[in-house]
Structure formats: structure tokens, C-alpha cells
Amino acid sequence: MPQIVFVADDAIHPVTSGGRLELLGELRALAAAGVGVHLVVFHREPVSSDDRRRTAALVETVRYVRRRGFAAASVRRPALPFQLSSRALPAGVVDEIVRTRRGRIDAVLASHEWTVPAARRLASALGRVPVLLRSHNDETAYYRSLAEHARGAKRLYLQLESRRIERAAQRRELCRGVSAIAVISADDLAAYVDSGVPTLVIPPTFDLGAPQVRPEPLRERAIGFVGALDSSHTEQGLRWFIEEVFAALHLEDPATRLLVAGRRAGPTLRQLLDETPGVVFFGEVDDVAEVYGRSRVFVNPIFSGSGVNMKIGPPIAHGLPVLTTTIGARGMSSLLPALTVADDAPRMRARLSSLLCDDDLCRELSAVGAALLRSHRPEETGRLFLRVIEMMGATT
């Protein structure tokens, strides 16, 4: 059985973000391919004992490393992006992994550019094994986009961070010592053209059980939305949707509702959600299945960013038609036949009205989505990961 060290840039549980959903999917994919995983988790917030047990059940071993705070990381490595300098691997963790390993480690997987230095250090200590970078985003473009939509001190920080990331990318610091790169979307291939490293696409993994097909759409005019409400991209998209799309639909038919779930909504957004007629705000929930189960259609009104919108997968798996924007569908070209896309308010209102009324259309999109999700199953993506690990081993 091949064995790897998987260096994660965030905790796996609780699965409260698209990034964590993708990390969970990757661990499921590697397990499905018969790869033994020794997990190293960089985390910011405390991880509960229950969440540690859930993560431990997925892997051979797991070690947790608390990220450095902003001040400590910036003082140590001021020229590096904070996201990179905050994920420093203590010598004790490296020694423990080397000392307790059983058999050969075939590769170190750096899940995100931020963990590449830690992965390089481990690879060297384990006998110069190859490093696979699993990129989740074009980080230079992502932080530039975040800066464009921020204000005040946060905008200045994000501008500085985007320049640091761009400088690190130009110096190949983010890819130094990497044997291969697996991007999550063909849209990200261009970001690595100058890296000099072989790059391929491994699509995101959705391990959500057997996809459902809804033979009968819900009769209620309920629209579902789930997202990280502390993200400027998400907040601005949701505000726009409520003010430009949902308000008009609710005015036409007061039975139309918007069900919103998400973490850390700011006070002004919370006020909008609480005071807008027809909006039901759940806040942060442990299981968003209730939102999917009570919705007839799911919306993802995102107009900025450079990442893959992982939030599209779960509603499709629950049998929901999904209405999104061109940006919201980024990186999900394989799922496009199951998506309804609109980039302005009139088109979105019209297409949402159709989805709220047309049962045949909803049934068709539900069936198409369930079929297309098969290419994102752990068994499928796991084979791709295994192929890359074996390829790197053959060339070292």
C-alpha cells in the first residue's frame, strides 16, 4: 500500500467551508485508492475532541500544529506572505514523523501552496521523497480580488498580501522543490505555466453519498443559500441577490422565501437578513441538509473571486437545481449541463421564476446533476491521485 504524508492547510472538521469540504473529499479519495495517509493539520482555531476523532477515523495517523499568529509570523519572515509564514512546522513534529513511520513514505502532499515549505522540510527529512502540490486556487488572483472588495485597513493588508504572494510566485518560492502540481480546475493551469513543474487537473471530490434525484420538486417557493458569510465575495453577492432579485420575487408572490445558512455574518448583513421580508436566517448550522431539504432551488450569486465554488456540489447531490453566475460556476465545467447561469438581475429573476414554477425543468436538472457528479466521486479522483503518486515515484 502506498503511503504519503498529507500536509493540510486547515482543519478538516467541522466541515464549515468549501476548502474543508475539498480536504475531506481528498482524504476520502486517497482512502478509496488504497493510499495510507499520515496527516499533518495546520489549524487556527481549537479543534474539539469529537472533530479530532472524526478526522482520525479517515487516516493512519494525525498530528495537529497550531498556526503562528500574525505578529509572530510577520516578525520571523516579514518578506513572505503571512499565509505562508504562519504555517511553520516545528522540529519536534518532523522528528516524530521520521521516528514513528513504518515502511517507506512514497510522497508528501502539500495541500495548498501555504504548506509547501513544511512539505519540503518533511520530504527532505524522509529521504528526499517527491512533493505533490495540490493547489486549490490561483492565490495571486484570489487575494487581488479580495483587496478590490475590501475597505480601510483590511484593503491595505490584502493589497500588501497579494503583492507578497505575487512576488513569491515570481520567485517560484511557492513551487520550489515540488515534483508535480495537481490543480483543481483547468482555469488554474495558466497560473503555473511559468513554474517549470508538470501540472495536471484533478477535479474536486464530493463524497456526499449517492446523489439524489428528486422525482417531485417541492411545492413551496423556497430558495436555499449556504455560504461563508464572513467572506466579502459571499456577502456582496448575497446582498446583491436580496436587493436586486429576491425582493422583486417576494413582492410578486409573498410565499417566496429565501433560506440562508452561514457562519459569522457581520452586524449589517445580519440586520439585512433579519429585516428583509421572506428571508429565514438559520445562522451557522452543524448540518446544512435541512436547508437543502426545505429548498426547491439553490442559488450561488457570486461575482468575484478566483476559486472553485465547492458549495455547488452538495445541493446538486441533494437533488436541487442550482442557479449561479459565470464566476460561480468557475472550475465546475463538468457540471455545467446541470447548472442554470445568469449574470444580471433581469435574467436571474426570469430563470429563478421558471425554476420555481416548472416541475419538469427541475426534475430534468436534478437527474442530470446526479449523473454528472459521478466523475467527482472518491473512487474516480482517487485513481488520479494514485497515478500521480506512482508517476512521481518512478521518476525519482
C-alpha positions in Angstrom: 0.0 0.0 0.0 1.5 3.4 -0.9 1.9 5.8 2.0 2.0 9.6 2.0 2.3 12.4 4.4 -0.6 14.8 3.7 0.0 18.4 5.0 -3.3 20.2 5.3 -3.5 24.0 5.5 -6.7 23.8 7.7 -8.6 21.5 10.0 -10.9 19.0 8.3 -13.7 19.0 10.8 -16.1 20.7 11.4 -16.8 20.9 7.6 -17.9 24.5 7.6 -16.3 25.8 4.3 -15.7 24.8 0.7 -12.0 24.4 1.4 -12.7 21.9 4.2 -15.2 20.0 2.1 -12.5 19.6 -0.5 -9.9 18.5 2.1 -12.4 15.9 3.3 -13.0 14.7 -0.3 -9.3 14.3 -1.0 -8.8 12.2 2.1 -11.8 10.0 1.1 -10.4 9.8 -2.5 -6.9 8.7 -1.2 -8.5 6.1 1.1 -10.6 4.8 -1.9 -7.4 4.4 -3.9 -5.8 2.4 -1.1 -3.3 5.1 -0.1 -2.2 5.2 3.6 -2.3 8.8 4.8 -0.3 10.3 7.6 -2.0 13.6 8.2 -0.4 16.9 9.5 -3.0 19.6 10.2 -2.3 23.3 10.5 -5.1 25.0 12.3 -6.1 28.4 13.7 -9.0 27.7 16.0 -9.2 24.9 18.6 -10.3 21.6 17.3 -12.7 19.7 19.5 -12.1 16.2 20.7 -15.1 15.0 18.6 -13.8 16.6 15.5 -10.3 15.1 16.2 -11.9 11.6 16.4 -13.8 12.1 13.2 -10.6 13.2 11.4 -8.6 10.3 12.9 -11.0 7.8 11.5 -10.1 8.8 8.0 -6.3 8.3 8.2 -3.5 6.2 9.6 -2.1 8.9 11.9 -2.8 12.6 12.5 -0.8 15.4 14.1 -2.1 18.9 14.8 0.1 22.1 14.5 -1.2 25.5 15.7 -0.6 28.2 13.1 1.6 31.1 14.2 -0.2 34.4 14.9 0.1 37.4 12.6 2.7 39.2 14.8 5.0 36.1 15.3 4.8 35.0 11.7 5.5 38.5 10.3 8.4 39.2 12.6 10.1 35.9 11.7 9.6 36.2 7.9 8.4 39.7 7.0 9.0 39.3 3.2 6.8 36.2 2.9 3.0 36.2 2.7 1.5 35.8 6.1 -0.4 32.8 5.0 2.9 31.1 4.1 5.0 32.2 7.1 2.2 31.3 9.6 2.4 27.6 8.7 5.8 26.7 10.2 6.5 23.1 11.1 8.2 22.6 14.5 11.2 20.4 14.5 9.6 18.1 17.0 6.8 17.1 14.6 9.3 16.4 11.8 11.4 14.2 14.2 8.3 12.4 15.4 7.1 11.6 11.9 10.6 10.3 10.9 10.9 8.3 14.1 7.5 6.6 14.0 7.0 5.9 10.3 6.5 2.3 9.4 7.9 1.5 6.0 8.6 3.8 3.1 6.8 7.2 2.6 6.2 7.5 -1.2 5.3 11.2 -1.3 4.4 14.3 0.6 1.3 16.0 -0.5 1.2 19.8 0.2 -2.5 20.7 0.3 -2.2 24.3 -0.8 0.8 26.5 -1.6 0.9 27.6 2.1 2.1 24.2 3.2 4.8 23.8 0.6 7.7 24.8 2.9 6.5 22.3 5.5 6.2 19.6 2.9 9.7 20.3 1.5 11.1 20.0 5.0 9.3 16.7 5.6 10.3 15.3 2.2 14.0 16.1 2.9 13.9 14.5 6.4 12.1 11.4 5.0 14.8 10.8 2.4 14.1 13.3 -0.4 10.7 11.8 -1.3 8.8 13.7 -4.1 6.4 16.6 -3.2 2.9 16.9 -4.8 1.3 20.3 -4.6 -2.5 20.1 -4.5 -3.4 23.7 -5.5 -6.9 24.8 -4.5 -6.8 28.3 -6.1 -4.9 30.9 -8.1 -3.9 32.7 -4.9 -2.5 35.8 -6.6 -5.7 36.4 -8.4 -7.8 35.5 -5.3 -6.1 38.0 -3.0 -6.2 40.7 -5.6 -9.9 40.1 -5.9 -10.3 40.2 -2.1 -8.5 43.5 -2.0 -10.7 45.1 -4.6 -13.8 44.4 -2.5 -12.4 45.3 0.9 -12.2 48.7 2.7 -9.9 50.6 5.0 -7.1 48.8 6.8 -8.3 45.4 5.6 -7.9 46.6 2.0 -4.4 47.8 2.6 -3.5 44.5 4.2 -4.9 42.4 1.3 -3.2 44.6 -1.2 0.1 44.0 0.6 -0.5 40.3 0.9 -1.4 40.0 -2.8 1.9 41.7 -3.8 3.8 39.4 -1.5 2.1 36.4 -3.0 2.8 37.6 -6.5 6.4 38.2 -5.6 6.7 34.7 -4.1 5.1 33.2 -7.2 7.5 35.1 -9.5 10.5 33.8 -7.5 9.0 30.3 -7.7 9.0 30.2 -3.9 5.6 28.6 -3.9 6.6 25.8 -6.2 10.3 25.3 -5.2 11.0 21.6 -4.6 7.7 20.5 -6.0 7.7 17.4 -8.3 4.2 17.8 -9.7 1.2 20.1 -9.3 -2.5 19.0 -9.3 -4.8 21.9 -9.8 -8.5 21.7 -9.1 -9.7 23.3 -12.3 -8.4 23.8 -15.9 -9.0 27.5 -15.2 -6.0 27.5 -12.9 -3.5 25.8 -15.3 -2.3 29.2 -16.6 -1.2 30.3 -13.2 1.5 27.6 -13.2 2.7 27.9 -16.8 6.0 29.5 -15.7 6.6 27.2 -12.7 8.6 24.7 -14.7 6.7 21.9 -12.9 4.5 19.3 -14.6 0.8 20.3 -13.9 -2.4 18.4 -14.4 -6.0 18.7 -13.4 -7.6 16.6 -10.7 -11.2 17.7 -10.2 -12.7 18.3 -6.7 -14.0 15.3 -4.8 -17.6 15.2 -3.5 -18.1 12.4 -1.1 -21.7 13.0 -0.3 -23.3 9.6 -0.6 -25.3 8.5 -3.6 -26.6 11.6 -5.4 -30.4 12.0 -5.1 -32.8 12.7 -7.9 -36.0 14.5 -6.8 -38.9 12.9 -8.7 -41.2 15.6 -7.4 -39.8 19.1 -6.7 -41.0 20.8 -3.5 -44.2 22.8 -4.0 -43.0 25.6 -1.7 -41.3 28.5 -3.4 -38.2 28.2 -1.2 -34.8 29.3 -2.4 -31.7 28.0 -0.5 -28.4 29.7 0.1 -25.4 28.4 2.1 -22.1 30.2 2.3 -19.3 31.7 4.4 -20.9 35.0 5.3 -17.6 36.5 6.6 -16.2 36.3 3.0 -16.5 39.6 1.2 -17.3 37.8 -2.1 -20.1 35.9 -0.5 -21.6 38.8 1.5 -21.6 41.1 -1.5 -23.2 38.5 -3.8 -25.9 37.7 -1.2 -26.7 41.4 -0.6 -27.0 42.0 -4.4 -29.3 38.9 -4.7 -31.6 40.0 -1.9 -31.8 43.6 -3.1 -31.9 43.1 -6.9 -33.5 39.7 -7.3 -35.3 38.2 -4.3 -37.1 41.4 -3.2 -38.9 41.6 -6.5 -39.8 37.9 -6.5 -41.2 38.2 -3.0 -43.1 41.3 -3.9 -44.8 39.4 -6.8 -45.5 36.4 -4.6 -45.2 36.8 -0.8 -45.0 33.0 -0.5 -41.4 33.1 -1.9 -38.8 32.6 0.8 -35.0 32.7 1.0 -33.4 30.3 3.4 -29.9 31.4 4.4 -27.3 29.5 6.4 -23.7 30.5 7.0 -21.1 31.4 9.5 -20.0 34.7 11.1 -22.5 37.2 9.4 -21.4 40.7 10.2 -23.9 43.1 12.0 -25.0 45.0 8.9 -25.6 41.8 6.9 -27.3 40.2 9.9 -29.6 43.2 10.1 -30.5 42.9 6.4 -31.2 39.2 6.8 -33.4 39.7 9.9 -35.4 42.6 8.5 -36.0 41.6 4.8 -39.5 40.1 4.4 -39.4 36.4 3.3 -35.8 35.8 4.4 -35.3 33.0 7.0 -31.8 33.1 8.6 -30.5 29.9 10.2 -27.1 31.2 11.1 -24.3 28.7 11.3 -25.7 25.1 11.4 -24.0 21.8 12.1 -25.8 20.1 9.2 -26.9 22.1 6.2 -29.0 19.2 4.9 -32.1 20.8 6.5 -31.6 23.9 4.2 -31.3 21.7 1.1 -34.3 19.6 2.2 -36.5 22.6 2.6 -35.5 24.3 -0.6 -36.8 23.9 -4.2 -33.8 25.6 -5.8 -30.3 26.6 -4.7 -28.6 29.9 -5.6 -25.0 30.9 -5.7 -24.8 34.6 -6.7 -21.0 35.2 -6.8 -19.5 37.9 -9.0 -15.8 37.9 -7.9 -13.1 35.7 -6.8 -10.9 33.1 -8.4 -11.7 29.9 -6.6 -13.8 26.8 -7.3 -17.2 27.2 -5.7 -17.4 23.9 -3.8 -20.8 24.9 -2.4 -22.3 23.9 -5.8 -21.7 20.2 -5.2 -23.8 19.4 -2.1 -27.1 20.9 -3.3 -26.8 19.0 -6.6 -26.1 15.8 -4.6 -29.4 16.6 -2.7 -31.3 16.8 -6.0 -31.6 20.6 -6.2 -31.3 22.6 -9.4 -28.7 25.3 -9.0 -28.8 28.9 -10.3 -25.5 30.6 -10.3 -23.3 33.1 -12.2 -20.5 32.5 -14.6 -18.0 33.2 -11.8 -20.0 31.0 -9.5 -19.6 28.1 -12.0 -15.9 28.6 -12.3 -13.9 25.4 -12.2 -17.0 23.3 -12.5 -17.2 22.8 -16.3 -18.1 19.2 -15.9 -21.3 20.2 -14.0 -22.4 23.0 -16.4 -25.2 21.0 -18.0 -26.8 20.8 -14.6 -26.5 24.5 -13.8 -28.6 27.5 -14.7 -26.4 30.5 -15.3 -27.4 34.2 -15.2 -25.2 37.2 -14.7 -27.6 40.1 -14.3 -30.7 40.7 -12.2 -33.4 40.5 -15.0 -32.1 37.2 -16.3 -31.7 35.8 -12.8 -35.2 36.8 -11.8 -36.6 35.2 -15.0 -34.7 32.0 -14.7 -35.4 31.7 -11.0 -39.1 32.2 -11.7 -39.0 29.4 -14.2 -37.3 27.1 -11.7 -39.9 28.0 -9.0 -42.8 27.0 -11.4 -41.6 24.4 -13.9 -41.6 21.0 -12.3 -40.4 19.2 -15.5 -37.3 21.5 -15.7 -36.4 20.9 -12.0 -36.7 17.1 -12.5 -34.5 17.2 -15.6 -31.8 19.3 -13.9 -31.9 17.0 -10.8 -31.3 13.9 -12.9 -28.6 15.5 -15.0 -26.7 16.7 -11.9 -26.8 13.3 -10.2 -25.3 11.7 -13.3 -22.5 14.3 -13.7 -21.4 14.1 -10.0 -20.2 10.5 -10.6 -16.9 11.9 -12.1 -16.3 13.7 -8.8 -16.7 10.5 -6.6 -13.8 9.5 -4.4 -13.2 6.3 -6.5 -12.7 8.4 -9.6 -10.5 11.1 -8.3 -8.6 8.7 -6.1 -7.4 6.8 -9.2 -6.0 10.1 -10.5 -4.1 10.8 -7.2 -2.7 7.3 -7.2 -1.5 7.6 -10.7 0.4 10.9 -9.9 2.0 9.4 -6.8 3.2 6.4 -8.7 4.4 8.6 -11.6 6.5 10.8 -9.2 7.9 7.7 -7.6 9.0 6.3 -10.9 10.9 9.5 -11.8 12.8 10.0 -8.5 
